[in-house]
Structure formats: C-alpha cells, structure tokens
Amino acid sequence: MVLLLGACPEYGVLVYECMDNGSLEDRLLRKDNTPPISWSTRFKIAAEIATALLFLHQAKPEPLVHRDLKPANILLDRNYVSKISDVGLARLVPPSVADSVTQYHMTSAAGTFCYIDPEYQQTGMLTTRSDIYSLGIMLLQIITARPPMGLTHQVGRAIERGRFADMLDQTVSDWPVEEALRFAILALKCSELRKRDRPSLATVIVPELNRLRDFGMNSEQQQSRGVSGRGRRRGPLPHPTSTARARMPNATQGNARAYCRGRAEQGSNQGATDSQEF
C-alpha cells in the first residue's frame, strides 16, 4: 500500500510518499515517451499487486474490499516496486464474506465501469471476489497494454485462433510466450462472469503469479550471465504467430483453447458477451 505521510483536513489534502514512476497505466501507455516495461518486471508487478490485495482481504477484524482496482490506481516507485493506492471506495465487510458464503449488499455499485464485477453491478452483492474480477482485467492489460473494454473477449478469441502472441504488447521483443499464455489464462479465470467460477486469491492466484515472478527473475539472472533462460527467445517477437505456436507445447495450446471455447460457450448460454458486460 502507498504510504500516507500526512494530511491537511482544512484543505482536503493528503500527502503520500513519492512514487517516481507514476501510475502503472501511464507506464503501460508509455506516457511522455517512457521506455516499455520488461516482461519480467510486469510479472513482478502482477505478483506484488495480488499480494497486496490478499493483505487487504485478510485484514482483521474485517476484510477490506478495494472496489476500484485498475492500472491508474497502481503506483510505481523508482525501482518499479508497485503499491496499491486510492482506497477511497474501499469497504469493510463482514468476515464471512471472505468465504463467499454471506455477501454484503450495497445499495449502488461503485468503481470504474470496465473493472466492476458484473454480479456486483447487477445485484449490489459485494464480496472479496468482486476485486478478483477487477484484478483479472488489469492482469490482461499488464501483458497487452490495451484498453479494458472487451479485452477478455479479444484475448479469448486470439487464444482460440492460435494467435495469442499478437495480443502481447509488441513494444516488448522477447516475451516468453508459453508463460505469458499461462498468465493470460489465469487472468481470464479471474474475470469469469460468475463469482463462484473465479479462483482463490490465496491458494491459486498469488502462488501462480509468484511462480511467474520467480521465472522472470531467474531468466534475468541467466541473461546477465550470458545464458539464454528457459522459454526465452533471442531477437524480436515475430508478428505472425506461427513461430510462437511452433515452440509452444501442444498441451499448453490445447488446454488454453479448450478453456477459451468453454468460456465463450458459457457466455453465450448466459446471454452475456463482453460487449454486453460493459
């Protein structure tokens, strides 16, 4: 969490620690012509965000739901260490909400439109898994640097068609496509329309993102020693995805495509597509 250093109630001013690299949104969009964030740093940022969110959800005596997770509310220090900011919409909810058994009813949904949990938006029922949906959309943005509107549909369709590499942020030339695909599938699972279909933050999301973070750190260390890390490609990422497809294990591709097909069919059966969702 961003450190609050002081406040001036008379003028409504809060003073936070300086976060030299601004927001994650600005860096993904390369505001002021800043250099692109490396894939390994993106994996690290994702793991840090999930860990911070878990801290909020495990707060005592009551869990804290952020309700407005988005790249603009993730700030980066000079070393690209990420911290969650802007908890102005956060709500304390009954402890049982953490288990998604009892839900907390809100009279009106709050948050930023494209990141709001569809079930929460429709019913006003708030749980810690409402934040998981927002996290999923943000994770997809971390690897694609694309706007949130309809992003789950775009990524899912690209995976089904075997063109996932085209969705990755092309300003990064050396994506480890297999690991990025695993990252994307996790993000899509986080952004399932129904709360009950989203994975657990503590037992699924954080461990997997930590694994991907460690993969990135190990790859950086190997590269610094002049050794090509597992899953790394030398040179720029080819725009056609044939090479990326060829190097990706068939099982990984097959499982990803099957999941995305099932996700699309489920969305059709529910009469909900991403365009309707947003």
Buried (B, 14 or more C-beta within 10 A) or exposed (E): EBEEEEEEEEEEEEEBEEBEBBBBBBBBBBEEEEEBBBBBBBBBBBBBBBBBBBEBBEBEEBBBBBBBBBBBBBBBBEEBEBBBBBBEBBBEBBEBBBEBEEBBEBEEBBBBEBBBBBBBBEEBBBBBBBBBBBBBBBBBBBBBBBEBBBBBBBBBBBBBEBBBBBBBBBEBEBBBBBBBBBBBBBBBBBBBBBBEEBBBBEEBBBBBBBBBBEBBBEBBEBBEEEEEBEBBBEEEBEEEBEBBBEEBEEEBBEBBBEBBEEBBEBBEEEEBBBEEBB
